[in-house]
Amino acid sequence: MTVTNTGGAAVNPWRVTWSWPSGVTVASGWNATVTQSGGTVTAAAPTWTPSLGAGASVTIGFTANGPTSTPSAVTLNGTAC
């Protein structure tokens, strides 16, 4: 998943959240600390790159178990993407 900060200022630290349907679970993640609570997944900035500059992008990788689905309700620090 690629997330771009389209705002005018850096986001520090950044955090991306999204929702998955029931039955989809995170198995692993990279380029972020990826956790899941119920159907909500959070990818938090890693310690080595906590800032996402204005206009910058980050690619978050993950593997998941369950039916193939597209993430919904994606937010960057609470703002819809």
All heavy atoms as a GROMACS GRO file, in nm:
protein
  555
    1MET      N    1   0.086  -0.115   0.000
    1MET     CA    2   0.000   0.000   0.000
    1MET      C    3   0.092   0.123   0.000
    1MET      O    4   0.186   0.129   0.078
    1MET     CB    5  -0.086  -0.001   0.127
    1MET     CG    6  -0.159   0.125   0.153
    1MET     SD    7  -0.249   0.128   0.311
    1MET     CE    8  -0.370   0.003   0.282
    2THR      N    9   0.066   0.217  -0.088
    2THR     CA   10   0.143   0.341  -0.092
    2THR      C   11   0.055   0.454  -0.039
    2THR      O   12  -0.059   0.471  -0.084
    2THR     CB   13   0.190   0.374  -0.234
    2THR    OG1   14   0.274   0.267  -0.280
    2THR    CG2   15   0.269   0.503  -0.238
    3VAL      N   16   0.109   0.528   0.056
    3VAL     CA   17   0.037   0.641   0.114
    3VAL      C   18   0.119   0.766   0.087
    3VAL      O   19   0.240   0.769   0.109
    3VAL     CB   20   0.019   0.622   0.267
    3VAL    CG1   21  -0.050   0.742   0.328
    3VAL    CG2   22  -0.057   0.494   0.295
    4THR      N   23   0.052   0.871   0.038
    4THR     CA   24   0.118   0.997   0.008
    4THR      C   25   0.062   1.106   0.097
    4THR      O   26  -0.059   1.121   0.112
    4THR     CB   27   0.096   1.034  -0.140
    4THR    OG1   28   0.145   0.929  -0.223
    4THR    CG2   29   0.166   1.165  -0.176
    5ASN      N   30   0.151   1.184   0.156
    5ASN     CA   31   0.112   1.300   0.236
    5ASN      C   32   0.088   1.416   0.140
    5ASN      O   33   0.181   1.476   0.089
    5ASN     CB   34   0.222   1.335   0.336
    5ASN     CG   35   0.190   1.459   0.416
    5ASN    OD1   36   0.084   1.517   0.404
    5ASN    ND2   37   0.285   1.501   0.499
    6THR      N   38  -0.039   1.445   0.112
    6THR     CA   39  -0.072   1.553   0.019
    6THR      C   40  -0.087   1.688   0.090
    6THR      O   41  -0.117   1.788   0.026
    6THR     CB   42  -0.203   1.521  -0.057
    6THR    OG1   43  -0.308   1.504   0.037
    6THR    CG2   44  -0.188   1.396  -0.142
    7GLY      N   45  -0.063   1.688   0.221
    7GLY     CA   46  -0.071   1.812   0.298
    7GLY      C   47   0.050   1.900   0.275
    7GLY      O   48   0.145   1.863   0.207
    8GLY      N   49   0.048   2.017   0.336
    8GLY     CA   50   0.154   2.114   0.320
    8GLY      C   51   0.264   2.107   0.423
    8GLY      O   52   0.358   2.184   0.418
    9ALA      N   53   0.252   2.014   0.519
    9ALA     CA   54   0.352   2.001   0.624
    9ALA      C   55   0.380   1.854   0.650
    9ALA      O   56   0.299   1.767   0.620
    9ALA     CB   57   0.302   2.068   0.752
   10ALA      N   58   0.496   1.828   0.708
   10ALA     CA   59   0.533   1.691   0.743
   10ALA      C   60   0.438   1.636   0.849
   10ALA      O   61   0.384   1.711   0.931
   10ALA     CB   62   0.676   1.688   0.795
   11VAL      N   63   0.418   1.506   0.848
   11VAL     CA   64   0.341   1.436   0.949
   11VAL      C   65   0.443   1.356   1.030
   11VAL      O   66   0.515   1.272   0.976
   11VAL     CB   67   0.237   1.342   0.884
   11VAL    CG1   68   0.160   1.266   0.990
   11VAL    CG2   69   0.144   1.420   0.795
   12ASN      N   70   0.452   1.387   1.161
   12ASN     CA   71   0.556   1.326   1.244
   12ASN      C   72   0.505   1.303   1.385
   12ASN      O   73   0.477   1.400   1.454
   12ASN     CB   74   0.678   1.416   1.245
   12ASN     CG   75   0.798   1.355   1.314
   12ASN    OD1   76   0.798   1.238   1.350
   12ASN    ND2   77   0.901   1.434   1.332
   13PRO      N   78   0.491   1.180   1.428
   13PRO     CA   79   0.509   1.057   1.352
   13PRO      C   80   0.383   1.027   1.271
   13PRO      O   81   0.274   1.072   1.306
   13PRO     CB   82   0.530   0.951   1.460
   13PRO     CG   83   0.449   1.000   1.576
   13PRO     CD   84   0.459   1.151   1.570
   14TRP      N   85   0.397   0.954   1.164
   14TRP     CA   86   0.282   0.919   1.081
   14TRP      C   87   0.222   0.786   1.127
   14TRP      O   88   0.288   0.703   1.188
   14TRP     CB   89   0.317   0.916   0.933
   14TRP     CG   90   0.427   0.821   0.894
   14TRP    CD1   91   0.560   0.850   0.884
   14TRP    CD2   92   0.413   0.683   0.861
   14TRP    NE1   93   0.629   0.738   0.845
   14TRP    CE2   94   0.541   0.634   0.832
   14TRP    CE3   95   0.306   0.595   0.853
   14TRP    CZ2   96   0.564   0.501   0.794
   14TRP    CZ3   97   0.329   0.462   0.817
   14TRP    CH2   98   0.457   0.418   0.788
   15ARG      N   99   0.093   0.770   1.095
   15ARG     CA  100   0.020   0.646   1.129
   15ARG      C  101  -0.093   0.630   1.028
   15ARG      O  102  -0.171   0.722   1.005
   15ARG     CB  103  -0.038   0.656   1.270
   15ARG     CG  104  -0.111   0.531   1.315
   15ARG     CD  105  -0.176   0.550   1.453
   15ARG     NE  106  -0.292   0.639   1.442
   15ARG     CZ  107  -0.299   0.764   1.484
   15ARG    NH1  108  -0.196   0.821   1.542
   15ARG    NH2  109  -0.408   0.835   1.469
   16VAL      N  110  -0.098   0.515   0.966
   16VAL     CA  111  -0.202   0.484   0.868
   16VAL      C  112  -0.292   0.376   0.927
   16VAL      O  113  -0.243   0.279   0.987
   16VAL     CB  114  -0.141   0.433   0.735
   16VAL    CG1  115  -0.249   0.394   0.637
   16VAL    CG2  116  -0.048   0.538   0.676
   17THR      N  117  -0.423   0.395   0.915
   17THR     CA  118  -0.517   0.292   0.959
   17THR      C  119  -0.611   0.258   0.844
   17THR      O  120  -0.635   0.341   0.756
   17THR     CB  121  -0.602   0.335   1.081
   17THR    OG1  122  -0.677   0.451   1.046
   17THR    CG2  123  -0.515   0.365   1.202
   18TRP      N  124  -0.661   0.135   0.846
   18TRP     CA  125  -0.759   0.093   0.748
   18TRP      C  126  -0.842  -0.020   0.806
   18TRP      O  127  -0.808  -0.076   0.909
   18TRP     CB  128  -0.696   0.053   0.615
   18TRP     CG  129  -0.609  -0.069   0.617
   18TRP    CD1  130  -0.649  -0.198   0.597
   18TRP    CD2  131  -0.468  -0.075   0.637
   18TRP    NE1  132  -0.542  -0.284   0.603
   18TRP    CE2  133  -0.429  -0.209   0.628
   18TRP    CE3  134  -0.370   0.022   0.662
   18TRP    CZ2  135  -0.296  -0.250   0.642
   18TRP    CZ3  136  -0.239  -0.020   0.678
   18TRP    CH2  137  -0.203  -0.155   0.667
   19SER      N  138  -0.950  -0.051   0.738
   19SER     CA  139  -1.041  -0.157   0.782
   19SER      C  140  -1.043  -0.270   0.682
   19SER      O  141  -1.031  -0.248   0.561
   19SER     CB  142  -1.183  -0.102   0.798
   19SER     OG  143  -1.186  -0.003   0.897
   20TRP      N  144  -1.058  -0.391   0.736
   20TRP     CA  145  -1.077  -0.511   0.656
   20TRP      C  146  -1.201  -0.582   0.703
   20TRP      O  147  -1.240  -0.570   0.820
   20TRP     CB  148  -0.961  -0.607   0.675
   20TRP     CG  149  -0.847  -0.588   0.582
   20TRP    CD1  150  -0.851  -0.537   0.456
   20TRP    CD2  151  -0.711  -0.620   0.607
   20TRP    NE1  152  -0.725  -0.536   0.401
   20TRP    CE2  153  -0.637  -0.587   0.493
   20TRP    CE3  154  -0.642  -0.673   0.714
   20TRP    CZ2  155  -0.501  -0.607   0.482
   20TRP    CZ3  156  -0.507  -0.694   0.704
   20TRP    CH2  157  -0.437  -0.660   0.589
   21PRO      N  158  -1.263  -0.661   0.617
   21PRO     CA  159  -1.381  -0.736   0.660
   21PRO      C  160  -1.342  -0.849   0.756
   21PRO      O  161  -1.225  -0.887   0.766
   21PRO     CB  162  -1.437  -0.793   0.529
   21PRO     CG  163  -1.323  -0.792   0.433
   21PRO     CD  164  -1.232  -0.680   0.476
   22SER      N  165  -1.439  -0.901   0.825
   22SER     CA  166  -1.419  -1.012   0.918
   22SER      C  167  -1.350  -1.128   0.846
   22SER      O  168  -1.381  -1.158   0.730
   22SER     CB  169  -1.554  -1.057   0.973
   22SER     OG  170  -1.537  -1.166   1.060
   23GLY      N  171  -1.256  -1.191   0.914
   23GLY     CA  172  -1.186  -1.306   0.857
   23GLY      C  173  -1.053  -1.275   0.794
   23GLY      O  174  -0.978  -1.365   0.759
   24VAL      N  175  -1.019  -1.146   0.777
   24VAL     CA  176  -0.890  -1.108   0.721
   24VAL      C  177  -0.799  -1.068   0.836
   24VAL      O  178  -0.836  -0.984   0.919
   24VAL     CB  179  -0.903  -0.993   0.619
   24VAL    CG1  180  -0.767  -0.956   0.562
   24VAL    CG2  181  -0.999  -1.031   0.508
   25THR      N  182  -0.680  -1.129   0.842
   25THR     CA  183  -0.587  -1.098   0.950
   25THR      C  184  -0.448  -1.072   0.895
   25THR      O  185  -0.406  -1.131   0.796
   25THR     CB  186  -0.579  -1.215   1.052
   25THR    OG1  187  -0.539  -1.334   0.983
   25THR    CG2  188  -0.711  -1.236   1.122
   26VAL      N  189  -0.375  -0.982   0.960
   26VAL     CA  190  -0.238  -0.951   0.924
   26VAL      C  191  -0.148  -1.065   0.969
   26VAL      O  192  -0.158  -1.111   1.083
   26VAL     CB  193  -0.192  -0.819   0.990
   26VAL    CG1  194  -0.042  -0.799   0.973
   26VAL    CG2  195  -0.267  -0.702   0.933
   27ALA      N  196  -0.061  -1.110   0.880
   27ALA     CA  197   0.037  -1.212   0.915
   27ALA      C  198   0.173  -1.148   0.945
   27ALA      O  199   0.242  -1.188   1.038
   27ALA     CB  200   0.050  -1.315   0.803
   28SER      N  201   0.210  -1.047   0.866
   28SER     CA  202   0.337  -0.976   0.887
   28SER      C  203   0.333  -0.844   0.813
   28SER      O  204   0.245  -0.822   0.729
   28SER     CB  205   0.455  -1.061   0.838
   28SER     OG  206   0.447  -1.080   0.698
   29GLY      N  207   0.427  -0.756   0.844
   29GLY     CA  208   0.433  -0.627   0.777
   29GLY      C  209   0.575  -0.573   0.774
   29GLY      O  210   0.660  -0.618   0.852
   30TRP      N  211   0.601  -0.478   0.685
   30TRP     CA  212   0.733  -0.416   0.678
   30TRP      C  213   0.719  -0.271   0.634
   30TRP      O  214   0.615  -0.230   0.584
   30TRP     CB  215   0.828  -0.494   0.587
   30TRP     CG  216   0.779  -0.518   0.447
   30TRP    CD1  217   0.806  -0.441   0.337
   30TRP    CD2  218   0.695  -0.624   0.402
   30TRP    NE1  219   0.743  -0.493   0.226
   30TRP    CE2  220   0.675  -0.606   0.263
   30TRP    CE3  221   0.634  -0.733   0.464
   30TRP    CZ2  222   0.597  -0.692   0.187
   30TRP    CZ3  223   0.556  -0.818   0.387
   30TRP    CH2  224   0.539  -0.798   0.251
   31ASN      N  225   0.825  -0.194   0.661
   31ASN     CA  226   0.829  -0.048   0.641
   31ASN      C  227   0.737   0.027   0.735
   31ASN      O  228   0.712   0.146   0.718
   31ASN     CB  229   0.799  -0.007   0.496
   31ASN     CG  230   0.911  -0.045   0.402
   31ASN    OD1  231   1.022  -0.072   0.445
   31ASN    ND2  232   0.881  -0.048   0.274
   32ALA      N  233   0.685  -0.043   0.836
   32ALA     CA  234   0.600   0.014   0.940
   32ALA      C  235   0.581  -0.093   1.047
   32ALA      O  236   0.605  -0.211   1.022
   32ALA     CB  237   0.465   0.057   0.884
   33THR      N  238   0.535  -0.051   1.163
   33THR     CA  239   0.494  -0.146   1.266
   33THR      C  240   0.345  -0.171   1.244
   33THR      O  241   0.263  -0.082   1.266
   33THR     CB  242   0.520  -0.088   1.407
   33THR    OG1  243   0.660  -0.060   1.418
   33THR    CG2  244   0.479  -0.186   1.514
   34VAL      N  245   0.312  -0.289   1.195
   34VAL     CA  246   0.175  -0.321   1.155
   34VAL      C  247   0.109  -0.406   1.264
   34VAL      O  248   0.161  -0.511   1.302
   34VAL     CB  249   0.172  -0.394   1.020
   34VAL    CG1  250   0.029  -0.422   0.976
   34VAL    CG2  251   0.244  -0.313   0.913
   35THR      N  252  -0.006  -0.358   1.314
   35THR     CA  253  -0.082  -0.429   1.416
   35THR      C  254  -0.228  -0.433   1.375
   35THR      O  255  -0.272  -0.356   1.290
   35THR     CB  256  -0.068  -0.361   1.554
   35THR    OG1  257  -0.114  -0.226   1.543
   35THR    CG2  258   0.076  -0.364   1.604
   36GLN      N  259  -0.304  -0.521   1.439
   36GLN     CA  260  -0.446  -0.533   1.408
   36GLN      C  261  -0.526  -0.551   1.535
   36GLN      O  262  -0.487  -0.624   1.625
   36GLN     CB  263  -0.469  -0.653   1.315
   36GLN     CG  264  -0.613  -0.668   1.272
   36GLN     CD  265  -0.632  -0.772   1.164
   36GLN    OE1  266  -0.538  -0.839   1.121
   36GLN    NE2  267  -0.755  -0.788   1.120
   37SER      N  268  -0.640  -0.482   1.541
   37SER     CA  269  -0.737  -0.497   1.649
   37SER      C  270  -0.873  -0.514   1.585
   37SER      O  271  -0.927  -0.418   1.527
   37SER     CB  272  -0.734  -0.375   1.741
   37SER     OG  273  -0.832  -0.388   1.842
   38GLY      N  274  -0.927  -0.636   1.589
   38GLY     CA  275  -1.053  -0.663   1.519
   38GLY      C  276  -1.032  -0.643   1.370
   38GLY      O  277  -0.938  -0.696   1.313
   39GLY      N  278  -1.117  -0.564   1.306
   39GLY     CA  279  -1.105  -0.538   1.163
   39GLY      C  280  -1.024  -0.415   1.130
   39GLY      O  281  -1.012  -0.378   1.013
   40THR      N  282  -0.966  -0.350   1.232
   40THR     CA  283  -0.887  -0.228   1.208
   40THR      C  284  -0.738  -0.260   1.213
   40THR      O  285  -0.689  -0.319   1.308
   40THR     CB  286  -0.919  -0.122   1.314
   40THR    OG1  287  -1.059  -0.091   1.308
   40THR    CG2  288  -0.839   0.005   1.289
   41VAL      N  289  -0.668  -0.219   1.108
   41VAL     CA  290  -0.524  -0.240   1.098
   41VAL      C  291  -0.456  -0.104   1.111
   41VAL      O  292  -0.504  -0.004   1.056
   41VAL     CB  293  -0.486  -0.305   0.964
   41VAL    CG1  294  -0.336  -0.325   0.953
   41VAL    CG2  295  -0.559  -0.437   0.946
   42THR      N  296  -0.345  -0.100   1.185
   42THR     CA  297  -0.267   0.022   1.201
   42THR      C  298  -0.124  -0.004   1.156
   42THR      O  299  -0.064  -0.105   1.195
   42THR     CB  300  -0.265   0.069   1.348
   42THR    OG1  301  -0.400   0.092   1.390
   42THR    CG2  302  -0.184   0.196   1.365
   43ALA      N  303  -0.071   0.085   1.075
   43ALA     CA  304   0.069   0.081   1.034
   43ALA      C  305   0.132   0.209   1.087
   43ALA      O  306   0.100   0.319   1.040
   43ALA     CB  307   0.081   0.072   0.882
   44ALA      N  308   0.215   0.196   1.189
   44ALA     CA  309   0.278   0.311   1.253
   44ALA      C  310   0.420   0.331   1.202
   44ALA      O  311   0.488   0.234   1.166
   44ALA     CB  312   0.279   0.293   1.404
   45ALA      N  313   0.462   0.456   1.200
   45ALA     CA  314   0.596   0.491   1.152
   45ALA      C  315   0.702   0.411   1.226
   45ALA      O  316   0.697   0.400   1.349
   45ALA     CB  317   0.621   0.640   1.172
   46PRO      N  318   0.799   0.358   1.154
   46PRO     CA  319   0.910   0.290   1.221
   46PRO      C  320   1.003   0.392   1.284
   46PRO      O  321   1.004   0.510   1.244
   46PRO     CB  322   0.979   0.214   1.107
   46PRO     CG  323   0.948   0.294   0.984
   46PRO     CD  324   0.812   0.354   1.009
   47THR      N  325   1.081   0.350   1.381
   47THR     CA  326   1.170   0.442   1.452
   47THR      C  327   1.274   0.505   1.361
   47THR      O  328   1.317   0.616   1.387
   47THR     CB  329   1.241   0.370   1.568
   47THR    OG1  330   1.314   0.259   1.516
   47THR    CG2  331   1.142   0.323   1.672
   48TRP      N  332   1.313   0.438   1.254
   48TRP     CA  333   1.418   0.490   1.167
   48TRP      C  334   1.368   0.594   1.068
   48TRP      O  335   1.447   0.660   1.003
   48TRP     CB  336   1.491   0.377   1.094
   48TRP     CG  337   1.406   0.302   0.996
   48TRP    CD1  338   1.383   0.334   0.866
   48TRP    CD2  339   1.332   0.184   1.021
   48TRP    NE1  340   1.298   0.243   0.808
   48TRP    CE2  341   1.265   0.149   0.902
   48TRP    CE3  342   1.312   0.102   1.132
   48TRP    CZ2  343   1.183   0.039   0.892
   48TRP    CZ3  344   1.230  -0.008   1.121
   48TRP    CH2  345   1.167  -0.038   1.002
   49THR      N  346   1.237   0.611   1.054
   49THR     CA  347   1.183   0.714   0.964
   49THR      C  348   1.045   0.758   1.011
   49THR      O  349   0.945   0.726   0.950
   49THR     CB  350   1.182   0.666   0.816
   49THR    OG1  351   1.136   0.774   0.735
   49THR    CG2  352   1.100   0.544   0.794
   50PRO      N  353   1.040   0.835   1.121
   50PRO     CA  354   0.911   0.871   1.178
   50PRO      C  355   0.837   0.982   1.103
   50PRO      O  356   0.717   0.998   1.120
   50PRO     CB  357   0.947   0.917   1.319
   50PRO     CG  358   1.087   0.969   1.306
   50PRO     CD  359   1.152   0.880   1.202
   51SER      N  360   0.906   1.056   1.018
   51SER     CA  361   0.844   1.172   0.952
   51SER      C  362   0.809   1.140   0.807
   51SER      O  363   0.886   1.076   0.735
   51SER     CB  364   0.940   1.290   0.956
   51SER     OG  365   0.880   1.405   0.901
   52LEU      N  366   0.692   1.186   0.765
   52LEU     CA  367   0.649   1.175   0.626
   52LEU      C  368   0.629   1.317   0.575
   52LEU      O  369   0.534   1.386   0.611
   52LEU     CB  370   0.520   1.094   0.614
   52LEU     CG  371   0.468   1.066   0.474
   52LEU    CD1  372   0.570   0.987   0.393
   52LEU    CD2  373   0.336   0.990   0.481
   53GLY      N  374   0.725   1.365   0.497
   53GLY     CA  375   0.725   1.504   0.452
   53GLY      C  376   0.610   1.536   0.359
   53GLY      O  377   0.546   1.448   0.301
   54ALA      N  378   0.582   1.665   0.346
   54ALA     CA  379   0.478   1.711   0.254
   54ALA      C  380   0.511   1.662   0.113
   54ALA      O  381   0.624   1.677   0.066
   54ALA     CB  382   0.470   1.863   0.256
   55GLY      N  383   0.416   1.597   0.048
   55GLY     CA  384   0.436   1.545  -0.086
   55GLY      C  385   0.510   1.412  -0.092
   55GLY      O  386   0.524   1.354  -0.199
   56ALA      N  387   0.556   1.363   0.021
   56ALA     CA  388   0.631   1.237   0.025
   56ALA      C  389   0.536   1.118   0.034
   56ALA      O  390   0.422   1.130   0.076
   56ALA     CB  391   0.727   1.236   0.144
   57SER      N  392   0.589   1.002  -0.005
   57SER     CA  393   0.511   0.879  -0.001
   57SER      C  394   0.586   0.773   0.079
   57SER      O  395   0.708   0.777   0.089
   57SER     CB  396   0.489   0.824  -0.142
   57SER     OG  397   0.412   0.913  -0.218
   58VAL      N  398   0.510   0.680   0.131
   58VAL     CA  399   0.568   0.564   0.198
   58VAL      C  400   0.493   0.442   0.145
   58VAL      O  401   0.372   0.446   0.124
   58VAL     CB  402   0.558   0.574   0.352
   58VAL    CG1  403   0.414   0.582   0.400
   58VAL    CG2  404   0.629   0.457   0.418
   59THR      N  405   0.568   0.335   0.118
   59THR     CA  406   0.507   0.210   0.076
   59THR      C  407   0.513   0.113   0.192
   59THR      O  408   0.620   0.085   0.244
   59THR     CB  409   0.580   0.151  -0.047
   59THR    OG1  410   0.572   0.246  -0.153
   59THR    CG2  411   0.517   0.019  -0.090
   60ILE      N  412   0.396   0.068   0.233
   60ILE     CA  413   0.383  -0.024   0.346
   60ILE      C  414   0.355  -0.162   0.288
   60ILE      O  415   0.264  -0.179   0.207
   60ILE     CB  416   0.266   0.017   0.437
   60ILE    CG1  417   0.288   0.158   0.489
   60ILE    CG2  418   0.248  -0.082   0.550
   60ILE    CD1  419   0.163   0.224   0.542
   61GLY      N  420   0.435  -0.259   0.328
   61GLY     CA  421   0.412  -0.395   0.282
   61GLY      C  422   0.351  -0.479   0.392
   61GLY      O  423   0.376  -0.455   0.510
   62PHE      N  424   0.270  -0.574   0.354
   62PHE     CA  425   0.213  -0.666   0.451
   62PHE      C  426   0.165  -0.792   0.382
   62PHE      O  427   0.142  -0.793   0.261
   62PHE     CB  428   0.096  -0.602   0.528
   62PHE     CG  429  -0.014  -0.551   0.441
   62PHE    CD1  430  -0.117  -0.634   0.397
   62PHE    CD2  431  -0.016  -0.419   0.402
   62PHE    CE1  432  -0.218  -0.586   0.316
   62PHE    CE2  433  -0.117  -0.369   0.320
   62PHE     CZ  434  -0.218  -0.454   0.277
   63THR      N  435   0.156  -0.898   0.458
   63THR     CA  436   0.090  -1.020   0.412
   63THR      C  437  -0.029  -1.040   0.503
   63THR      O  438  -0.027  -1.001   0.620
   63THR     CB  439   0.182  -1.143   0.416
   63THR    OG1  440   0.228  -1.162   0.550
   63THR    CG2  441   0.301  -1.125   0.324
   64ALA      N  442  -0.133  -1.099   0.448
   64ALA     CA  443  -0.256  -1.119   0.524
   64ALA      C  444  -0.313  -1.257   0.494
   64ALA      O  445  -0.287  -1.314   0.388
   64ALA     CB  446  -0.357  -1.011   0.490
   65ASN      N  447  -0.391  -1.305   0.586
   65ASN     CA  448  -0.463  -1.431   0.570
   65ASN      C  449  -0.611  -1.401   0.555
   65ASN      O  450  -0.662  -1.308   0.616
   65ASN     CB  451  -0.443  -1.520   0.694
   65ASN     CG  452  -0.298  -1.556   0.714
   65ASN    OD1  453  -0.230  -1.599   0.623
   65ASN    ND2  454  -0.247  -1.535   0.835
   66GLY      N  455  -0.680  -1.482   0.475
   66GLY     CA  456  -0.823  -1.465   0.458
   66GLY      C  457  -0.856  -1.429   0.315
   66GLY      O  458  -0.769  -1.429   0.227
   67PRO      N  459  -0.982  -1.398   0.290
   67PRO     CA  460  -1.024  -1.366   0.153
   67PRO      C  461  -0.961  -1.236   0.104
   67PRO      O  462  -0.940  -1.143   0.181
   67PRO     CB  463  -1.176  -1.352   0.165
   67PRO     CG  464  -1.204  -1.333   0.310
   67PRO     CD  465  -1.091  -1.393   0.386
   68THR      N  466  -0.930  -1.232  -0.024
   68THR     CA  467  -0.873  -1.112  -0.085
   68THR      C  468  -0.974  -0.998  -0.074
   68THR      O  469  -1.092  -1.015  -0.104
   68THR     CB  470  -0.839  -1.137  -0.232
   68THR    OG1  471  -0.747  -1.246  -0.240
   68THR    CG2  472  -0.780  -1.014  -0.297
   69SER      N  473  -0.926  -0.884  -0.026
   69SER     CA  474  -1.014  -0.768  -0.016
   69SER      C  475  -0.931  -0.641  -0.023
   69SER      O  476  -0.812  -0.641   0.005
   69SER     CB  477  -1.093  -0.771   0.115
   69SER     OG  478  -1.006  -0.763   0.225
   70THR      N  479  -0.995  -0.533  -0.062
   70THR     CA  480  -0.931  -0.403  -0.069
   70THR      C  481  -0.952  -0.331   0.063
   70THR      O  482  -1.064  -0.330   0.114
   70THR     CB  483  -0.993  -0.320  -0.183
   70THR    OG1  484  -0.975  -0.392  -0.305
   70THR    CG2  485  -0.929  -0.183  -0.194
   71PRO      N  486  -0.846  -0.273   0.122
   71PRO     CA  487  -0.865  -0.198   0.245
   71PRO      C  488  -0.965  -0.084   0.226
   71PRO      O  489  -0.972  -0.024   0.118
   71PRO     CB  490  -0.724  -0.142   0.274
   71PRO     CG  491  -0.632  -0.234   0.203
   71PRO     CD  492  -0.706  -0.277   0.079
   72SER      N  493  -1.043  -0.055   0.328
   72SER     CA  494  -1.138   0.056   0.323
   72SER      C  495  -1.112   0.148   0.441
   72SER      O  496  -1.038   0.114   0.533
   72SER     CB  497  -1.281   0.003   0.326
   72SER     OG  498  -1.306  -0.065   0.448
   73ALA      N  499  -1.174   0.265   0.439
   73ALA     CA  500  -1.164   0.364   0.546
   73ALA      C  501  -1.017   0.393   0.581
   73ALA      O  502  -0.978   0.397   0.696
   73ALA     CB  503  -1.240   0.318   0.670
   74VAL      N  504  -0.934   0.416   0.478
   74VAL     CA  505  -0.792   0.443   0.499
   74VAL      C  506  -0.773   0.586   0.547
   74VAL      O  507  -0.830   0.681   0.491
   74VAL     CB  508  -0.712   0.420   0.368
   74VAL    CG1  509  -0.565   0.448   0.389
   74VAL    CG2  510  -0.734   0.279   0.316
   75THR      N  511  -0.694   0.604   0.654
   75THR     CA  512  -0.666   0.737   0.706
   75THR      C  513  -0.515   0.752   0.732
   75THR      O  514  -0.446   0.654   0.761
   75THR     CB  515  -0.739   0.768   0.838
   75THR    OG1  516  -0.689   0.682   0.941
   75THR    CG2  517  -0.890   0.750   0.822
   76LEU      N  518  -0.466   0.874   0.722
   76LEU     CA  519  -0.330   0.911   0.762
   76LEU      C  520  -0.345   1.005   0.879
   76LEU      O  521  -0.399   1.115   0.863
   76LEU     CB  522  -0.255   0.978   0.647
   76LEU     CG  523  -0.118   1.036   0.680
   76LEU    CD1  524  -0.022   0.927   0.729
   76LEU    CD2  525  -0.059   1.108   0.559
   77ASN      N  526  -0.306   0.960   0.997
   77ASN     CA  527  -0.320   1.037   1.121
   77ASN      C  528  -0.461   1.092   1.138
   77ASN      O  529  -0.482   1.207   1.176
   77ASN     CB  530  -0.216   1.149   1.130
   77ASN     CG  531  -0.079   1.094   1.164
   77ASN    OD1  532  -0.047   0.981   1.134
   77ASN    ND2  533   0.003   1.175   1.227
   78GLY      N  534  -0.559   1.008   1.104
   78GLY     CA  535  -0.700   1.044   1.124
   78GLY      C  536  -0.766   1.116   1.009
   78GLY      O  537  -0.887   1.138   1.010
   79THR      N  538  -0.690   1.154   0.905
   79THR     CA  539  -0.746   1.222   0.789
   79THR      C  540  -0.765   1.122   0.676
   79THR      O  541  -0.671   1.048   0.643
   79THR     CB  542  -0.654   1.337   0.743
   79THR    OG1  543  -0.637   1.429   0.851
   79THR    CG2  544  -0.711   1.409   0.622
   80ALA      N  545  -0.883   1.117   0.619
   80ALA     CA  546  -0.913   1.022   0.512
   80ALA      C  547  -0.817   1.037   0.395
   80ALA      O  548  -0.779   1.149   0.358
   80ALA     CB  549  -1.056   1.040   0.464
   81CYS      N  550  -0.780   0.924   0.339
   81CYS     CA  551  -0.689   0.922   0.221
   81CYS      C  552  -0.766   0.885   0.098
   81CYS      O  553  -0.859   0.810   0.102
   81CYS     CB  554  -0.579   0.821   0.242
   81CYS     SG  555  -0.471   0.854   0.380
   0.00000   0.00000   0.00000
